[in-house]
Amino acid sequence: EDKVVQSPLSLVVHEGDTVTLNCSYEVTNFRSLLWYKQEKKAPTFLFMLTSSGIEKKSGRLSSILDKKELFSILNITATQTGDSAVYLCAVEQVGGGSQGNLIFGKGTKLSVKP
Amino acid sequence: NAGVTQTPKFRVLKTGQSMTLLCAQDMNHEYMYWYRQDPGMGLRLIHYSVGEGTTAKGEVPDGYNVSRLKKQNFLLGLESAAPSQTSVYFCASTRGTSGNRYEQYFGPGTRLTVT
């Protein structure tokens, strides 16, 4: 059975801390891995990772994929209260009857305290 | 450019009632998806469409039907609502998956309660 597992499920840190969120997967017909940030409403796109070992960065956020060990991490440095959200990891499937379908993990709820 | 919009934002139904959720996108995207999000379950794919006039089942399709009569619209129907369908429903769209890879853009969600 295809699955995406995120850890931890929730995390509380203080402003300025650095956090690492984990995502492991067992998915057939892997095409890419995506990270989304979900605050009150719609998930908003952060990164798409397709190749191992290539770090993607956007400001204080960065992410990397390991296709051999089947996991990805999302790092947030110098956290701010605005980083408080649920972070979703999803794996895109293509082929075998799937067409860009995303399999989501349950998310990591990050709370950043002032 | 409104992106992905969903109608309605909230709805309360009685068991056995029917309703249709509308998703619209103005980005000329080929692929559209309907997900449901439940506490502790993450997002799960209900149905999806790879183009106008096509639909396919996702992970949790039972109790739902969909139609894609126009490229920009993707409708999700509940013929006879059940309390187990209480959830937040998200629509998403993407340009396509052949060749280049594109992220999915999500709508703001519809909170549905079935009593």
Interface residues (C-beta under 8 A of the other chain):
Chain A: V4 R31 S32 L34 Y36 K41 A42 P43 T44 F45 M48 T50 L88 A90 E92 V94 Q99 G100 N101 L102 I103 F104 G105 K106 G107
Chain B: V4 Y31 Y33 Y35 G40 M41 G42 L43 R44 L45 Y48 V50 A56 G58 E59 F90 A92 T94 G96 T97 R101 E103 Q104 Y105 F106 G107 P108 G109
